Amino acid sequence: MIWLTWRQLRGSAAMLAAVLVILAVALALTGPGLASGYSAGIAACAQDDTCGRFYDRFFGAYEMPFMAVSLVVLLLPALVGLFWGAPLITRELEAGTHLLVWNQSITRTRWLAVKLGLTGLVAMAAAGLCGLAVTWWSDPLDNSAPGNLALMAPLVFGARGIAPMGYAAFAFVLGVTVGMLVRRTLPAMALTLAVFAAIQLAMPLLVRPHLMPPVTATFELGRANVDSINIPRDGGRYPSITLNSAVPGHAGAWVLTNNLLDPSGRTIAGGDGGASIRISTTSGPCAPSGSAAGQDGCLAEINRLGYRQQATYQPLERFWPLQWIETGLYAFLTLALTWLSFWWIRRRPS
């Protein structure tokens, strides 16, 4: 059985190995230079407090390869489910070979166990190595990325660490299970893709924020969490303030909710898209001046009046705990589908 399984798998496994070798060589050749450039830039910008501009330039120079390698890691589990998982059973059913394979001395249970074990381990190893290699290479870029592409951001989190290994195992067994139920290759592939994509969207939106209790805190307003202050020049309207999805002192945190509070502690609508601040613009620090110093003075006055940011977030320090918890959750789902696959194949008529 092991020999037969490998004979059926070796073509697609060789193609996957070739892609991973090319990716590994590219990462190994460019990774040290990327890390040294980041270290040199940090050392230079720390002297004159211009690291914000350095982050923008550095990440902008490598944004395309950053997105490309992240996309490879995100797509790999889906491709495993489509081309390795879904056809595993349907290929036998459509060709009629199950009538011979499942009626020999090799039992259905042993046949499926070897298929799932060997192919699944190869898929998990490939996705795990790919995810860890990209995590190593992209570390300088993760440290300098904007908030929507930071390490804890939903789009990036799934392409880092050990989570891709859990995704690949789940996608593969999901494809096998769907193939057993549908019994046709193309419909099984389409349904596998739809279900896997739905779960991958639901995880960061509904599940991951609550895997560990999020932190809720209030912060003074400053450059770290304020995107802009719009001071009307005619002096006839209140200024508006727009918040960043960031919290002071917790760089790289995944901000789940972001609100602006008035001095009484009530939420002001539109904190992310521009909230109106009841402060005079005819005189005082928030009078139109057109200078950065004027905006800094206005911000200090807004803080003095008691306006604050209230954010609910997952700090960057929880990256690896969340990786392990989410991977364990996918492992549980994989085991449940594996049990269903064995239950189904033992009871399915020939």
C-alpha positions as CSV (number, residue, x, y, z in Angstrom):
1,M,0.0,0.0,0.0
2,I,2.8,2.4,0.8
3,W,4.5,1.7,-2.5
4,L,1.2,2.1,-4.4
5,T,0.3,5.3,-2.6
6,W,3.7,6.8,-3.3
7,R,3.5,5.8,-7.0
8,Q,0.2,7.8,-7.3
9,L,1.6,10.7,-5.3
10,R,5.1,11.1,-6.6
11,G,4.3,13.1,-9.7
12,S,2.4,15.9,-7.9
13,A,4.8,15.7,-5.0
14,A,7.7,16.2,-7.3
15,M,6.1,19.3,-8.8
16,L,5.4,20.7,-5.3
17,A,8.9,20.0,-4.2
18,A,10.3,21.8,-7.2
19,V,8.2,24.9,-6.4
20,L,9.3,24.8,-2.8
21,V,13.0,24.4,-3.8
22,I,12.8,27.4,-6.1
23,L,11.1,29.4,-3.3
24,A,13.6,28.3,-0.7
25,V,16.6,29.3,-2.9
26,A,15.1,32.7,-3.6
27,L,14.5,33.3,0.1
28,A,17.9,32.1,1.1
29,L,19.6,34.3,-1.4
30,T,17.7,37.5,-0.6
31,G,17.0,37.0,3.1
32,P,20.4,37.9,4.5
33,G,20.5,41.1,2.4
34,L,17.0,42.0,3.5
35,A,17.9,41.6,7.2
36,S,21.1,43.5,6.9
37,G,19.4,46.4,5.1
38,Y,16.8,46.6,7.8
39,S,19.4,46.6,10.6
40,A,21.4,49.3,9.0
41,G,18.4,51.4,8.4
42,I,17.2,51.1,12.0
43,A,20.6,52.0,13.3
44,A,20.7,55.2,11.1
45,C,17.1,56.3,11.7
46,A,17.3,55.9,15.4
47,Q,19.9,58.7,15.6
48,D,17.6,61.3,14.1
49,D,14.2,59.9,15.0
50,T,13.1,59.2,11.4
51,C,12.3,55.5,11.7
52,G,8.7,56.1,10.6
53,R,9.9,57.4,7.2
54,F,12.4,54.5,7.0
55,Y,9.7,51.9,7.6
56,D,7.6,53.4,4.8
57,R,10.5,53.4,2.3
58,F,11.8,50.0,3.3
59,F,8.4,48.2,3.1
60,G,7.5,50.0,-0.1
61,A,10.6,48.7,-1.8
62,Y,9.7,45.1,-1.0
63,E,5.9,45.2,-0.9
64,M,5.5,43.1,-4.1
65,P,7.7,40.2,-3.1
66,F,6.2,40.4,0.4
67,M,2.7,40.0,-1.0
68,A,3.8,37.3,-3.4
69,V,5.4,35.0,-0.9
70,S,2.5,35.4,1.5
71,L,0.1,34.5,-1.3
72,V,2.1,31.3,-2.0
73,V,1.7,30.2,1.6
74,L,-2.0,31.1,1.7
75,L,-2.8,29.2,-1.6
76,L,-0.8,26.1,-0.8
77,P,-3.3,24.5,1.6
78,A,-6.2,25.2,-0.7
79,L,-4.3,23.6,-3.6
80,V,-3.6,20.5,-1.5
81,G,-7.3,20.2,-0.7
82,L,-8.3,20.6,-4.3
83,F,-5.8,18.4,-6.1
84,W,-4.7,15.9,-3.5
85,G,-7.8,15.6,-1.2
86,A,-10.9,15.8,-3.4
87,P,-9.7,13.3,-6.1
88,L,-8.4,10.7,-3.6
89,I,-11.7,8.7,-3.4
90,T,-13.5,10.1,-6.4
91,R,-10.7,8.9,-8.7
92,E,-11.3,5.3,-7.6
93,L,-15.1,5.6,-7.8
94,E,-15.1,7.2,-11.3
95,A,-12.6,4.7,-12.7
96,G,-14.3,1.8,-11.0
97,T,-11.0,0.6,-9.5
98,H,-12.6,0.6,-6.1
99,L,-14.3,-2.7,-7.0
100,L,-10.9,-4.3,-7.1
101,V,-9.0,-2.2,-4.6
102,W,-11.5,-2.5,-1.8
103,N,-12.1,-6.3,-2.3
104,Q,-8.6,-7.5,-1.9
105,S,-6.7,-8.6,1.2
106,I,-6.1,-4.9,2.0
107,T,-9.1,-3.7,3.9
108,R,-10.8,-0.4,3.2
109,T,-9.7,0.9,6.5
110,R,-6.0,0.1,5.9
111,W,-6.2,1.5,2.4
112,L,-7.6,4.8,3.6
113,A,-5.2,4.9,6.6
114,V,-2.2,4.7,4.4
115,K,-3.6,7.2,1.9
116,L,-4.4,9.7,4.5
117,G,-1.3,9.1,6.5
118,L,1.3,9.4,3.7
119,T,-0.3,12.1,1.6
120,G,-1.4,14.1,4.6
121,L,2.1,14.1,6.2
122,V,3.6,15.2,2.9
123,A,1.1,18.0,2.6
124,M,1.6,19.1,6.3
125,A,5.4,19.0,5.9
126,A,5.4,21.1,2.7
127,A,3.0,23.7,4.2
128,G,4.8,23.9,7.5
129,L,8.3,24.3,5.9
130,C,6.9,26.9,3.5
131,G,5.3,28.9,6.3
132,L,8.3,28.8,8.5
133,A,10.7,29.8,5.7
134,V,8.5,32.8,4.7
135,T,8.2,33.8,8.4
136,W,12.0,33.8,8.6
137,W,12.5,35.8,5.4
138,S,9.8,38.4,6.0
139,D,10.7,39.2,9.6
140,P,12.2,42.6,8.7
141,L,9.2,43.4,6.6
142,D,6.7,42.3,9.3
143,N,8.5,44.7,11.6
144,S,8.1,47.6,9.3
145,A,4.7,46.9,7.6
146,P,1.7,49.2,8.0
147,G,-1.1,48.2,10.4
148,N,-3.2,46.5,7.7
149,L,-0.3,44.2,6.7
150,A,1.4,43.8,10.1
151,L,2.2,40.3,11.5
152,M,-1.1,40.0,13.5
153,A,-3.2,41.3,10.6
154,P,-5.7,38.6,9.4
155,L,-4.2,38.5,5.9
156,V,-0.6,38.0,7.1
157,F,-1.2,35.9,10.2
158,G,-2.4,32.9,8.2
159,A,0.8,33.0,6.1
160,R,3.2,32.8,9.0
161,G,4.4,30.3,11.6
162,I,2.9,26.9,11.9
163,A,-0.7,27.8,11.1
164,P,-0.3,26.8,7.3
165,M,0.5,23.2,8.5
166,G,-2.9,23.0,10.2
167,Y,-4.6,24.6,7.2
168,A,-3.1,22.0,4.9
169,A,-4.0,19.0,7.0
170,F,-7.6,20.3,7.3
171,A,-7.9,21.1,3.6
172,F,-6.6,17.7,2.6
173,V,-9.0,15.7,4.8
174,L,-11.8,18.1,4.0
175,G,-11.3,17.3,0.3
176,V,-11.3,13.5,1.0
177,T,-14.5,13.7,3.0
178,V,-16.3,15.9,0.5
179,G,-15.1,13.5,-2.3
180,M,-16.7,10.6,-0.4
181,L,-20.0,12.4,-0.1
182,V,-20.2,13.9,-3.6
183,R,-18.5,11.0,-5.5
184,R,-17.6,13.2,-8.5
185,T,-14.2,14.9,-8.8
186,L,-15.1,18.3,-10.2
187,P,-18.1,18.9,-7.9
188,A,-16.0,17.7,-5.0
189,M,-13.2,20.1,-5.9
190,A,-15.6,23.0,-6.2
191,L,-17.3,22.2,-2.9
192,T,-14.0,21.7,-1.1
193,L,-12.8,25.1,-2.3
194,A,-16.0,26.8,-1.3
195,V,-16.1,25.3,2.2
196,F,-12.4,25.8,2.9
197,A,-12.6,29.5,1.7
198,A,-15.7,30.1,3.9
199,I,-13.9,28.6,7.0
200,Q,-10.7,30.6,6.2
201,L,-12.8,33.8,6.1
202,A,-14.8,32.9,9.2
203,M,-11.7,32.2,11.3
204,P,-10.2,35.7,11.4
205,L,-13.6,37.4,11.5
206,L,-15.5,35.3,14.1
207,V,-13.1,32.9,15.9
208,R,-9.6,34.2,16.1
209,P,-10.4,37.4,17.9
210,H,-11.8,35.3,20.8
211,L,-9.3,32.5,21.0
212,M,-7.7,34.6,23.8
213,P,-9.6,37.3,25.7
214,P,-8.8,40.6,23.9
215,V,-7.5,43.6,25.8
216,T,-9.6,46.7,26.1
217,A,-7.9,49.9,27.3
218,T,-8.0,53.7,26.8
219,F,-5.1,55.8,25.6
220,E,-4.2,59.4,25.2
221,L,-4.2,60.7,21.6
222,G,-0.8,61.1,19.9
223,R,1.1,60.4,16.7
224,A,0.9,56.7,17.2
225,N,-2.9,56.5,17.2
226,V,-4.0,59.7,15.3
227,D,-4.0,59.6,11.6
228,S,-5.0,63.2,11.0
229,I,-6.6,66.3,12.5
230,N,-8.7,68.3,10.1
231,I,-8.9,71.9,11.4
232,P,-11.3,74.0,9.3
233,R,-9.7,77.2,8.2
234,D,-12.9,79.3,8.2
235,G,-13.2,78.7,12.0
236,G,-16.9,78.1,11.7
237,R,-16.9,74.3,12.3
238,Y,-15.4,71.9,14.8
239,P,-12.2,70.1,14.0
240,S,-12.4,66.4,13.2
241,I,-9.9,63.7,14.2
242,T,-9.3,60.4,12.5
243,L,-7.8,57.5,14.4
244,N,-5.2,54.9,13.2
245,S,-5.8,51.2,13.8
246,A,-2.9,51.3,16.3
247,V,-2.5,51.6,20.1
248,P,0.4,53.5,21.7
249,G,3.0,51.4,23.3
250,H,1.8,48.2,21.6
251,A,3.3,48.3,18.1
252,G,2.0,45.6,15.8
253,A,-1.2,44.9,17.9
254,W,-4.2,43.7,16.0
255,V,-6.9,46.3,16.7
256,L,-10.4,44.8,16.8
257,T,-12.4,47.9,17.7
258,N,-11.2,51.5,17.7
259,N,-13.3,54.3,19.2
260,L,-13.0,57.9,20.2
261,L,-14.4,58.8,23.7
262,D,-15.6,62.2,24.7
263,P,-14.7,63.7,28.1
264,S,-17.7,61.9,29.7
265,G,-16.6,58.5,28.4
266,R,-19.2,58.2,25.6
267,T,-18.3,56.9,22.2
268,I,-18.1,59.5,19.4
269,A,-19.4,58.1,16.2
270,G,-16.9,58.0,13.3
271,G,-13.7,57.6,15.2
272,D,-12.1,55.7,12.4
273,G,-13.5,57.9,9.7
274,G,-13.3,61.3,11.2
275,A,-15.0,62.3,14.5
276,S,-16.0,65.8,15.4
277,I,-14.3,67.3,18.5
278,R,-16.2,70.1,20.3
279,I,-13.4,72.6,20.7
280,S,-13.1,76.2,19.5
281,T,-11.3,76.9,16.2
282,T,-11.7,80.6,16.4
283,S,-9.0,81.0,19.1
284,G,-6.7,78.9,21.2
285,P,-4.5,75.9,20.1
286,C,-6.9,74.6,17.6
287,A,-7.2,77.9,15.7
288,P,-6.1,77.4,12.0
289,S,-2.4,77.8,11.8
290,G,-1.4,75.5,9.0
291,S,1.7,74.3,10.8
292,A,2.6,70.9,12.3
293,A,3.3,72.7,15.6
294,G,-0.3,74.0,15.6
295,Q,-1.7,70.6,15.1
296,D,0.5,69.2,17.9
297,G,-0.8,72.0,20.2
298,C,-4.4,71.3,19.2
299,L,-3.9,67.6,20.0
300,A,-2.4,68.5,23.4
301,E,-5.5,70.6,24.1
302,I,-7.8,67.8,23.0
303,N,-6.1,65.5,25.5
304,R,-6.4,68.1,28.2
305,L,-10.1,68.3,27.7
306,G,-10.4,64.5,28.3
307,Y,-10.8,63.0,24.8
308,R,-9.3,59.5,24.6
309,Q,-9.0,56.5,22.3
310,Q,-10.6,53.3,23.4
311,A,-9.3,50.2,21.7
312,T,-9.9,46.5,21.9
313,Y,-6.9,44.6,20.6
314,Q,-4.8,41.5,20.6
315,P,-1.2,42.4,21.4
316,L,1.7,41.3,19.2
317,E,3.1,39.1,22.1
318,R,0.2,36.7,21.5
319,F,1.2,35.8,18.0
320,W,2.7,32.4,18.9
321,P,0.1,31.5,21.5
322,L,-2.6,32.2,18.9
323,Q,-0.7,30.3,16.3
324,W,-0.6,27.2,18.5
325,I,-4.3,27.5,19.6
326,E,-5.5,28.0,16.0
327,T,-3.4,25.1,14.7
328,G,-4.8,22.9,17.5
329,L,-8.3,23.9,16.5
330,Y,-7.7,22.9,12.9
331,A,-6.1,19.7,14.1
332,F,-9.3,18.9,16.0
333,L,-11.4,19.6,12.9
334,T,-9.0,17.4,10.9
335,L,-9.4,14.5,13.3
336,A,-13.2,14.8,13.3
337,L,-13.3,14.7,9.5
338,T,-10.8,11.7,9.6
339,W,-13.2,9.8,11.9
340,L,-16.1,10.6,9.5
341,S,-14.1,9.4,6.6
342,F,-13.3,6.0,8.2
343,W,-16.9,5.6,9.4
344,W,-18.2,6.3,5.9
345,I,-15.8,4.1,3.9
346,R,-16.6,1.1,6.2
347,R,-20.3,1.5,5.6
348,R,-20.4,2.5,1.9
349,P,-21.6,-0.3,-0.4
350,S,-19.2,-1.5,-3.1
